[in-house]
Amino acid sequence: LAEIDTLLAGSTTKPTAVPSIIPVKPFSPLQTGASVGKKITPFYKTIREHTGIDLVVPAGTLVRCSADGKVVQVVKSEKGMGNRVTVEHANGMQTVYAHLHSIKVSQGQSVRQGEVIGTVGQSGSCFAPCLHYEVLRGGFVQEPVNYFFAELDPATFHEMMVVALTTGQSMD
């Protein structure tokens, strides 16, 4: 939180430019899947680096952009991370939304925090419907749960963090 305060203090950056909301609603901490770190893949049962968090929600759930930004990449694929959208935000931050069923934005489009950018699916190499969500800062992977502060009370944050960090198998 201190880093976020520093980012916003004396800056022209708006609070909505920081990825700070959970990109799917409704959402319960019990729908938290594996987060960043070494996880077991569901298909090959091997350990690999997982670069985001899996939010396990029903197919068709609306996916909201977690901060104001610009769509810099739209990929439609049935391999890897499947259909996905990458949004660039202020201060060198990016968010990635993967395994989408449908994409409702186009490359170059400006988006606002909370705007629907797609729907959850099971595209690519994915065990079940979920949103694989990533936060990058300066090209480096961040722990996404740390950015959900705008919508979580401390008890819910703790519950979500425990589940995210102790889940050993990713959905992708």
Secondary structure by P-SEA (a helix, b strand, c coil): caaaaaaacccccccccccccccccccccccccccccbbbbccccbbbbbcccccccccccbbbcccccccccccccccccccbbbbbbccbbbbbbccccccccccccccccccccbbbcccccccccccbbbbbcccccccccccccccccaaaaaaaaaaaaacccccc
